[in-house]
Amino acid sequence: MVWNDYERPHADLREAIERIERAGELLRIKGADWKLEMGTLAEIVYRQESPPAILYEDIPGYPKGYRAISGTTNSAKRLAIVLGFPPPSHPLDVVRAYRDRMKSHKPIPPRVVNDGPVLENVVKTGIDVLKFPAPLLHEHDGGRYLGTDDLVIMRDPDEGWVNCGTYRSMVQGADRVGLWISPGKHGRQIREKYWRAGKPCPVLISCGHDPLLFLAGGNEIRYGLSEYDYAAGHRGAPYEVIESEVHGLPMPAHAEIVLEGEMHPGDTMPE
């Protein structure tokens, strides 16, 4: 199998970043503050012609190694890396390659494993999601966003299939994260099923996973088809997932961060 310039798909976000950097598509920025500076720099960079992905390092107030990234899929070259297409000479090359692949695309279910990098550190008490450098991107935002390229994972209570959507997740407190899911989205439909039954909706929020999963989470694919299966069909190999301890929801085994929680009926806050 040939994947872009490589013999196999990238294993996780870290390897994807390495490949993006080798292609000259990564800008490292050190010392940007989470409060407005990261968002401002992103605005400046992305107004340039052919802007790179941005990797924020040495974020003030956070230990070395706590990083944030944006723009992993915001160019034809980076899309080709993430999707495994040949390096494009024109943006339309990626579109054509995508259309050709979809003619024979077949979903591949994930493979359940018992262990993986995501379990290297597990926190059950004293949770504070602001241990991670969630940015305040814009002056008038309601708060700090832990996830914009996230993967919000839920299971349909009636049919049992797993949905992975990309929805805004804003920090509302040390152990509270609010999700905005637009009406009509699959995640919203699943949540409403639980709420109509008077039950909380189990949920995982994954941050720092394969960018291909993010692409799948933002795609409009049919109801009942898991984004895990859809994305794996593109990479030609199943994703490894681990069943979460509380609700048994499948989390990416190679994700950097996964939060497990519940959304309760009527428990809403302003964003």
N, C-alpha and C positions, 0 to 999 in steps of 0.2 A: 504494500500500500504506500502511495506517495501522498504526503500531506503538505501542500505548499512546497517548501524547499526541504522537507524533512521526511523521514521514513515512517513516521507515526504521528498521530495527533498529540498535542500537548497534554500532559497529565493533569495540570491544574492551572490556577491563575498565575502562580509564580513562574512556571515554565512558559506560559503565554507571554508574560512580561519580558522574559529573556529574549524570546523570538521577536517581539515587537521592537525591542531595543536594537537587536542585531540588524534589523531592517532599517534602522535610522529613523524610527517612528516614535521615539520616546524622549521626553524632556524631563529631567530630574530637577525638582525645585526643593531646596533645603531651607528650613527656617520660616516657612509661611505659617501664620497663625490660623487656627480654625475659625476665628471670629472675623469674617468678611474677607480676609486676605486671600484665602484659598479660592473663594468664589470670584473675587476681583481678578486675580491672576488668570483664572480660567476664562473669564470674559475677554480679557486682553489677548490671550493666546489664540482663542478660537475665532477671533475676528481677523486673524492673519490668513494668508493664502496657504493651503495645505498644512494646517496646524497638527502638531503631534499629540499623542497621548501625554498626560501629565502624571508623574509619580511624585507625590509630596512626601518628603522625608524630614527627619529631625524637627517634628512639629513641636513648638514650644509648649511646655507643660506635660509632655508625654515621653515615656521611655524610648530610648533608641530602638528602632525596629517597628514601632507603631507607625504605619504608613497609610496613605490613601491614594487612590488612583482614579482618574477620570479619562474618558475618551478612548477606551480600548477598542471600540468598533467604529470610530467616527471618520474613517477614511477608507478608500477602496483597498489600499494595501493592507490595512489592519483587518478589514473584513475578510480578505483573502487568507490571511494568516489564521484567523479564528475559524473560518469555515473550511480551510484546507484546500483552497483553490490555487492554481498557478499564479505567480506574481503578475498582476495586471499591468498592461501598458495603457489602459484606458478604463475609467470607472465602469463603463458598460460591459467590460469583460467579466466583471463579477456578476452582473445581472444575468448575462448569458450562461455563465457556469452554473448559477443557481437554478435557472430554468431547466437546464439539461439534467442536473442532478435530480430535480423533483420528478422527472419522468420515470425514474426507477427507484425513488426514495421509499424505503420501508422502515416503519418504526421498530425500535429495538428496546424491549423492556429493561429496566435497570437490574443490576445484580446485587442482592443483599449480602453484605459482609458484616462481620462482628466487630471489626476494629478499623481505625484509620486515623489520619492526622487530625481530623476535627475533634477527636476525643483526647488529645494530648493534655488539654486543660479543661476541666469541667467544674463549673461554679454553681452551687445549689442554694447558697445562702449569702446574704449581704450583697446582693446583686446591684451593680451600678453600671448601666450601659454607657455612661459617660467616661468609663475607663478607656473607651475607644474614642479617637479624635473625630467625632461626628461634626461636620462643619455647619456654621451659620453662613449660608451662601450669599444671601441678599439682605439688605438693610431692613426690609419690611417683612421678611419671612416670619412665620409664627414661632419658629424655634430651630433647633439643630436637627438635621436630617441624617439619620443613621443609614438609611437606604434610599437610593434612587435607582441604582443598578442592582437592586436586591432581588431575591427570589422568595416570594411568599408562598408557602406550601400548605395546602389543605386537602382533605379527602372528602369527596362527596358522600354524605351519610346514607344515601339511598343506593347509589350505584357502585360505590367503593373505589372509583378511580381517583387518581391524585392529580390535582391542578397545581401548576407552578406559575404564578403571575408576578409581574413587576409592578409594584404599587408603592406610593410614597409612604415612608415610615419616619415619623417625626417623634423625637424624644419628648415625652410629657412628664417624666420623672425618673428617678434612679432605676425603678423597675417597671416603668410604664412606657410603652411605645404605641403611638396612635397610627393606624393605617387608614389612608384614604383610598377607597376602591370605588371607581366610577360606576354609576348604574349601568347594568347590562354586562359588565365584565364577569367572567366565569367565577372568579373569587367572590364577588358580591353575591352571585346566585347561590353559591355553596353556603356562604355565611348566613344568608337569609333562610335557608332550609333549617339550619340549627336553631336560629332565633325564633322562627315560627313554631318550632317544637318546644320553645322555652328552655333551650339548652345553650351552653357556651360553645363557641366554635373553636376547636383545637387548631393551632397554627404554629408554623415554624417560619422564622425570618432568617434566610441565609445571606451573608455578606462575604464577598471575596471568594467567588467560585469561578469556574470556567466561564469566560465571556460568552461562549456559545449557549450556555444555559440562560444567560441574560437575554440574548437575542431571541431565543425560543419563548421566554417569558413575556416578551413584548410583542410577539407575533399574534396575529388573529388566526388561530387554528381551531378546528372543530371541537365542540363540546364533547367531552368524553375521551379525548386523546391527551394523554399526559405529555407535558413538555419534556419530561425525562426521555420518553420514548422517541419523541419527534427529534430532539437534539441528537440523541444517540444514533438515529438513522442517518444523520449527516456525517457523524464521525466514524460510522461503520463499526462501532464497538459499544457495549453497554456501559452506562455510568455505574460506578460503585456507590451504593447508598447504605446508610446505617439507620436502623429503626430507632427513633427517639425513645428515651426512657419512659416518659410519662404517657404519651399518646400513641406511640408506635408509628409516627409519621416518618417517611424516608427523607433523610438529610444527605446532602452530598458528602461523601466520606472525605473528600479533599478540600472542603470549604475552610476558610480561615475562621469565620465566626458563624455560629447558629444560635438563635434565641428560640426557646420553646415557651409557649404561653397559651392563653385563651382570650377570645373576644366574647364578652358577655352582653346579652340583650340589654339595650338601653344605656350601656356604659359608653358614653360618648363625651368628647371634649372638643373645644374649638381648636382649629389648626392655625 
